């Protein structure tokens, strides 16, 4: 998705290298970029696509080799560009275009293939992270990969219910994170990710192990 903004910059006579721009200039570029976003067919992007494009840009500039310590989603200096995103989402809603088309659930057989391939192995930091991200998306209903880059060890708390069963819950309510353009009613439940004693794929074990890394 990063190619979309690079192409837009080139079309508008800017340098396609935006990764190390000053925050003020980058925010200004993003304001115009978001406002001009349309598919190749000339139609509006969906709400999830808009969020995905923004998240991809964020991951691109905060990951190697740039490793910038900025957040284009939450930092105050990027509030104007995020207001543009929010405005586009409201426009989609007014026009009845904010309906999400959900993809088919991953088949159980395909899930088993992922585990048997080693991509979710808990023996290596990279594959352990894959496993934890998968469990989080599956149990907490996160919208695709949105926000995963912002997760911290303190995002989830390990608890026990009245029967002594271990589980993880979020330490904050996502409904307060209006900067993502998320409806405040979407994540108001107290969602829990329970342990599966005796299961080698136990999500609580994996998350606990990753927090020790």
LOGUPA-619927 format. One record per atom (N, C-alpha, C): x, y, z; residue in one letter. Coordinates in steps of 0.2 Angstrom, whole numbers, padded with zeros to 4 digits, always signed. Each point is the difference from the previous one (the first is absolute). Last residue first. Layout:
# LOGUPA-619927
XYZa/...
END
This chain:
# LOGUPA-619927
+0050-0059+0135x/+0006+0001-0005x/+0003+0007+0001x/-0020-0009+0011x/+0006-0001+0004x/+0006+0001-0005x/-0022+0001-0008x/+0001+0006+0005x/+0006-0001+0004x/-0007-0018-0015x/+0002+0006-0004x/+0002+0006+0005x/-0010-0019+0009x/+0007-0002-0002x/+0003+0006-0004x/-0023+0001+0006x/+0004+0000+0006x/+0008-0001-0001x/-0016-0003-0017x/+0001+0007+0001x/+0004+0001+0006x/-0004-0022-0006x/+0004+0003-0005x/+0001+0008+0001x/-0015-0014+0014x/+0008-0002+0001x/+0004+0004-0005x/-0023+0003-0002x/+0002+0003+0006x/+0008-0002+0001x/-0012-0010-0018x/+0001+0007-0001x/+0003+0004+0006x/+0002-0027-0007x/-0003+0004+0005x/+0002+0007-0001x/+0005-0022-0012x/-0001+0007-0003x/-0003+0005+0005x/+0004-0023+0006x/+0007+0003-0002x/-0001+0007-0003x/-0016-0011+0019x/+0000+0001-0008x/+0006+0003-0001x/-0006-0004+0022x/+0001-0007-0003x/+0000+0001-0008x/-0013+0019+0013x/+0004-0005+0003x/+0001-0006-0004x/-0007+0024-0007x/-0002-0007-0002x/+0005-0005+0003x/-0009+0028+0005x/+0005-0005+0000x/-0003-0007-0003x/-0011+0025-0006x/+0001-0005+0006x/+0005-0005-0002x/-0008+0026-0006x/+0003-0006-0003x/+0002-0005+0005x/-0020+0021-0001x/+0005-0004+0003x/+0003-0005-0004x/-0015+0025+0000x/+0002-0006-0003x/+0005-0004+0003x/-0019+0018+0005x/+0006-0002+0003x/+0002-0007-0003x/-0014+0020-0014x/+0000-0006+0004x/+0006-0001+0004x/-0004+0018-0016x/-0002+0002+0006x/+0000-0007+0005x/+0006+0007-0025x/+0004-0004+0004x/-0002+0001+0008x/-0012+0011-0019x/+0003-0006-0003x/+0003-0004+0005x/-0010+0022+0002x/-0004-0005+0002x/+0003-0007-0002x/+0008+0022-0006x/+0001-0001+0007x/-0004-0006+0002x/+0010+0003-0025x/-0006+0002+0004x/+0001-0002+0007x/+0021+0007-0015x/-0004-0006+0002x/-0006+0002+0004x/+0020+0012-0009x/-0006+0001-0004x/-0004-0006+0002x/+0021+0005+0010x/+0000-0005-0005x/-0006+0001-0004x/+0003+0013+0019x/+0004+0003-0005x/+0001-0005-0006x/-0012-0003+0021x/-0004+0002-0006x/+0004+0003-0005x/+0001-0015+0021x/+0005+0001-0005x/-0003+0003-0006x/-0011-0009+0020x/+0002+0007+0001x/+0005+0002-0005x/-0010-0022+0000x/-0005+0005-0002x/+0003+0007+0001x/+0012-0020+0007x/+0001+0003-0007x/-0005+0005-0002x/+0008-0006+0025x/-0005-0001-0004x/+0001+0003-0007x/+0018-0010+0019x/-0003+0006-0002x/-0006-0002-0005x/+0015-0016+0008x/+0000+0004+0006x/-0003+0007-0001x/-0006-0026-0010x/+0004+0006-0001x/+0000+0005+0006x/+0001-0027+0003x/-0005+0005-0002x/+0004+0006-0002x/+0003-0028+0005x/+0003+0006-0001x/-0006+0005-0002x/+0002-0024+0016x/-0002+0003-0006x/+0003+0007-0001x/-0003-0025+0017x/+0004+0006-0003x/-0003+0002-0006x/-0014-0013+0021x/+0003+0000-0007x/+0004+0006-0003x/-0013-0005+0022x/+0007-0001+0000x/+0003-0001-0007x/-0022+0006+0007x/+0001-0007+0000x/+0007-0002-0001x/-0009+0022-0001x/-0002-0002+0007x/+0001-0008+0000x/+0017+0013-0016x/-0007+0001+0001x/-0002-0004+0007x/+0024+0012-0009x/-0003-0007+0002x/-0008+0002+0001x/+0022+0013-0015x/-0005+0000+0006x/-0002-0007+0001x/+0018+0018-0015x/-0002-0007+0002x/-0004+0000+0006x/+0003+0020-0019x/+0001-0002+0007x/-0002-0007+0001x/+0008+0018-0022x/-0005-0006+0003x/+0003-0002+0007x/+0010+0018-0011x/-0006+0001-0004x/-0005-0005+0003x/+0024+0003+0005x/-0005+0003+0005x/-0007+0000-0003x/+0020-0006-0012x/-0001-0005+0005x/-0006+0002+0005x/-0003+0010-0024x/+0006+0000+0005x/-0001-0005+0004x/-0009+0009-0026x/-0001-0004+0006x/+0007+0000+0004x/-0004+0011-0022x/+0000+0004+0006x/-0001-0004+0006x/+0000-0009-0022x/+0006+0003+0001x/+0001+0004+0006x/-0021-0010-0007x/+0005-0005+0003x/+0007+0003+0001x/-0020+0011-0010x/+0002+0001+0006x/+0005-0005+0003x/-0014-0008-0021x/+0000+0007+0003x/+0002+0001+0007x/-0002-0020-0016x/+0006+0002+0004x/+0000+0007+0003x/-0023-0012-0004x/+0005-0002-0004x/+0007+0002+0004x/-0018+0007+0013x/-0002+0001-0007x/+0007-0001-0004x/-0006-0012+0024x/+0003+0006-0003x/-0001+0000-0007x/-0008-0016+0018x/-0004+0003-0005x/+0003+0007-0003x/+0007-0016+0018x/-0002+0006+0002x/-0004+0004-0006x/+0009-0023-0002x/-0004+0001+0007x/-0002+0006+0001x/+0013-0004-0020x/-0006-0005+0001x/-0004+0001+0006x/+0019+0013-0004x/-0005+0002-0005x/-0006-0005+0001x/+0018-0004+0014x/-0003+0006+0002x/-0005+0002-0005x/+0013-0019-0004x/-0004-0001+0005x/-0004+0006+0002x/+0017+0002-0017x/-0006-0005-0002x/-0005+0000+0006x/+0020+0010+0005x/-0004+0004-0004x/-0006-0003-0003x/+0016-0013+0012x/-0004+0005+0005x/-0004+0004-0004x/+0013-0015-0013x/-0005-0003+0004x/-0004+0004+0005x/+0019+0009-0012x/-0006-0002-0005x/-0005-0003+0004x/+0019+0004+0012x/-0004+0006-0001x/-0006-0001-0005x/+0015-0017+0004x/-0004+0001+0006x/-0004+0006-0001x/+0016-0005-0017x/-0006-0004+0000x/-0005+0000+0006x/+0020+0013+0001x/-0003+0002-0006x/-0007-0004-0001x/+0016-0006+0017x/-0003+0006+0002x/-0005+0003-0006x/+0005-0027+0005x/+0004+0006-0003x/-0004+0006+0001x/-0009-0021+0007x/+0007-0001+0002x/+0004+0006-0003x/-0024-0005-0002x/+0001+0004+0006x/+0008+0000+0001x/-0015-0003-0024x/+0004-0003+0005x/+0002+0004+0006x/-0013+0002-0022x/-0003+0002+0007x/+0004-0003+0005x/+0005-0004-0022x/-0001+0007+0000x/-0002+0003+0006x/+0003-0024-0007x/+0005+0003+0004x/-0001+0008+0001x/-0013-0018-0012x/+0006+0003-0004x/+0005+0003+0004x/-0021-0010+0009x/+0005-0005-0002x/+0006+0003-0004x/-0018+0015+0006x/+0004-0003+0006x/+0005-0005-0002x/-0014+0008-0017x/+0004+0006+0003x/+0004-0003+0006x/-0015-0014-0009x/+0005+0000-0004x/+0005+0006+0002x/-0021-0003+0011x/+0005-0005+0002x/+0006+0000-0005x/-0017+0015-0005x/+0003+0002+0006x/+0005-0005+0002x/-0013-0005-0018x/+0006+0005-0002x/+0003+0002+0006x/-0018-0014+0002x/+0005-0004-0003x/+0006+0005-0001x/-0020+0009+0008x/+0003-0004+0005x/+0006-0003-0003x/-0009+0022-0013x/-0002-0007+0002x/+0004-0004+0005x/-0006+0027-0002x/+0006-0005-0002x/-0002-0007+0002x/-0019+0019-0006x/+0004-0002+0005x/+0006-0005-0002x/-0010+0019-0017x/-0002-0007+0003x/+0005-0002+0006x/-0005+0026-0005x/+0003-0005-0003x/-0002-0007+0003x/-0014+0024+0000x/+0004-0004+0003x/+0003-0006-0004x/-0009+0026-0004x/-0001-0007-0003x/+0006-0005+0003x/-0012+0025+0008x/+0006-0004+0000x/-0002-0007-0003x/-0011+0026-0002x/-0002-0007+0002x/+0007-0004-0002x/-0005+0024-0003x/+0005-0002+0005x/-0002-0007+0002x/-0011+0016-0015x/+0005-0004-0003x/+0005-0003+0005x/-0020+0016+0001x/-0001-0007+0000x/+0005-0004-0003x/+0000+0024+0003x/-0002-0002-0006x/-0002-0008+0000x/+0007+0011+0019x/-0005+0004-0002x/-0003-0003-0006x/+0020-0009+0008x/-0006-0002+0004x/-0006+0004-0002x/+0020+0005-0010x/-0002-0006-0002x/-0006-0003+0004x/+0010+0020+0007x/-0003+0001-0007x/-0003-0007-0003x/+0013+0001+0020x/-0007+0002+0001x/-0004+0001-0006x/+0023-0006-0002x/-0004-0006+0003x/-0008+0003+0002x/+0016+0016-0007x/-0001-0005-0006x/-0005-0006+0002x/+0008+0015+0017x/-0005+0004-0005x/-0002-0005-0005x/+0018-0007+0014x/-0006+0000+0003x/-0006+0003-0004x/+0022+0002-0008x/-0002-0007+0000x/-0007-0001+0003x/+0010+0021+0002x/-0002-0001-0007x/-0003-0007-0001x/+0009+0006+0020x/-0006+0003-0001x/-0003-0001-0007x/+0022-0006+0005x/-0005-0005+0003x/-0007+0003+0000x/+0018+0014-0006x/-0001-0005-0005x/-0005-0006+0002x/+0005+0018+0015x/-0003+0002-0006x/-0001-0005-0005x/+0012-0005+0020x/-0007+0000+0001x/-0004+0003-0006x/+0025-0004+0006x/-0004-0003-0006x/-0007+0000+0000x/+0014+0008+0017x/+0003+0003-0006x/-0003-0002-0006x/-0004-0010+0022x/-0004+0006-0001x/+0002+0003-0007x/+0002-0027+0003x/+0004+0006+0002x/-0004+0007-0002x/-0007-0024-0005x/-0002+0003+0006x/+0003+0007+0002x/+0003-0012-0021x/-0007-0002+0002x/-0002+0004+0006x/+0022-0001-0010x/-0004+0005-0004x/-0007-0002+0001x/+0023-0002+0014x/-0006-0004-0001x/-0005+0005-0004x/+0029-0002+0006x/-0006+0004-0001x/-0006-0005-0001x/+0026-0003+0001x/-0004-0001+0006x/-0006+0005+0000x/+0015-0014-0020x/-0002+0006+0003x/-0004+0000+0006x/+0013-0016-0016x/-0001-0001+0007x/-0002+0007+0003x/+0008-0009-0023x/-0001+0007+0002x/+0000+0000+0008x/+0003-0020-0016x/+0006+0003+0003x/-0001+0007+0003x/-0015-0016+0008x/+0006+0001-0003x/-0001+0001-0008x/-0020+0008+0015x/+0004-0006-0001x/+0006+0001-0003x/-0017+0017+0002x/+0003-0002+0007x/+0004-0006+0000x/-0011+0008-0020x/+0005+0006+0002x/+0003-0002+0007x/-0016-0015-0010x/+0006+0001-0005x/+0005+0005+0003x/-0021-0004+0011x/+0005-0006+0001x/+0006+0001-0004x/-0018+0016-0003x/+0003+0000+0007x/+0005-0005+0001x/-0012-0001-0020x/+0005+0006+0000x/+0003+0001+0007x/-0017-0016-0002x/+0006-0002-0004x/+0005+0005+0000x/-0021+0005+0010x/+0004-0004+0004x/+0007-0003-0003x/-0016+0014-0012x/+0003+0004+0005x/+0005-0005+0004x/-0013-0011-0016x/+0005+0004-0003x/+0004+0004+0005x/-0019-0012+0008x/+0006-0004-0002x/+0005+0003-0003x/-0020+0011+0005x/+0004-0001+0006x/+0006-0004-0001x/-0014+0004-0018x/+0003+0006+0002x/+0004-0001+0006x/-0013-0018-0007x/+0006+0001-0005x/+0003+0007+0002x/-0020-0006+0011x/+0006-0005+0002x/+0006+0001-0004x/-0020+0012-0005x/+0003+0003+0006x/+0006-0005+0002x/-0004+0002-0026x/-0004-0002+0006x/+0003+0003+0006x/+0004+0012-0024x/+0002-0006+0004x/-0004-0001+0006x/-0009+0011-0023x/+0003+0002+0006x/+0003-0007+0003x/+0000+0003-0027x/-0005+0000+0006x/+0003+0001+0006x/+0010-0002-0022x/-0003+0007+0001x/-0005+0000+0005x/+0015-0018-0008x/-0006+0000-0004x/-0004+0007+0001x/+0020-0006+0011x/+0002+0001-0007x/-0007+0001-0004x/-0002+0007+0025x/+0003-0006-0003x/+0001+0002-0007x/+0002+0019+0018x/-0005-0003-0003x/+0003-0007-0004x/+0007+0024+0017x/+0000-0008-0001x/-0006-0002-0003x/+0007+0023+0007x/+0000-0002-0007x/-0001-0007-0001x/+0003+0010+0022x/-0006+0003-0003x/-0001-0002-0008x/+0019-0008+0013x/-0006-0003+0002x/-0006+0003-0003x/+0020+0010-0005x/+0000-0006-0002x/-0006-0004+0002x/+0004+0022+0008x/-0002+0000-0007x/+0000-0007-0003x/+0007+0002+0022x/-0007+0003+0000x/-0002+0000-0008x/+0022-0008+0005x/-0005-0005+0002x/-0007+0003-0001x/+0019+0015-0002x/-0001-0005-0006x/-0006-0005+0001x/+0005+0014+0018x/-0003+0004-0005x/-0001-0004-0006x/+0012-0009+0018x/-0007+0000+0001x/-0004+0004-0005x/+0023-0001-0001x/-0003-0007-0002x/-0007+0000+0002x/+0012+0019+0005x/+0000-0001-0008x/-0004-0006-0001x/+0005+0004+0022x/-0005+0005-0002x/-0001-0001-0008x/+0017-0013+0011x/-0007-0002+0002x/-0005+0005-0003x/+0023-0004-0013x/-0002+0003+0006x/-0008-0001+0002x/+0012-0018-0016x/-0002+0007+0000x/-0001+0003+0007x/+0007-0023-0009x/+0004+0004+0005x/-0002+0008+0000x/-0010-0018-0014x/+0001-0003+0006x/+0003+0005+0005x/-0006+0002-0024x/-0004+0004+0005x/+0002-0002+0007x/+0006-0002-0028x/+0003-0001+0007x/-0003+0004+0005x/-0004+0003-0023x/-0004-0006+0002x/+0003-0003+0007x/-0001+0026-0009x/+0004-0005+0000x/-0004-0006+0003x/-0014+0017-0013x/+0004+0000+0006x/+0005-0006-0001x/-0018+0007-0016x/+0007+0003-0001x/+0003+0001+0007x/-0021-0012-0005x/-0001+0007+0002x/+0007+0003+0000x/-0001-0023-0006x/-0005+0003-0004x/-0001+0008+0001x/+0014-0013+0015x/+0003+0001-0007x/-0005+0003-0005x/-0008-0006+0021x/+0005+0005+0001x/+0003+0002-0007x/-0015-0018+0001x/-0003+0006+0001x/+0005+0006+0000x/+0008-0022+0001x/-0003+0002-0007x/-0003+0007+0000x/+0007-0009+0021x/+0006+0001-0004x/-0002+0003-0007x/-0017-0008+0014x/+0002+0007+0002x/+0006+0002-0004x/-0007-0022-0003x/-0006+0004-0002x/+0002+0008+0001x/+0014-0019+0006x/+0001+0002-0007x/-0006+0005-0002x/+0000-0011+0021x/+0004+0005+0000x/+0001+0003-0007x/-0012-0020+0005x/-0004+0006+0000x/+0004+0006+0000x/
END
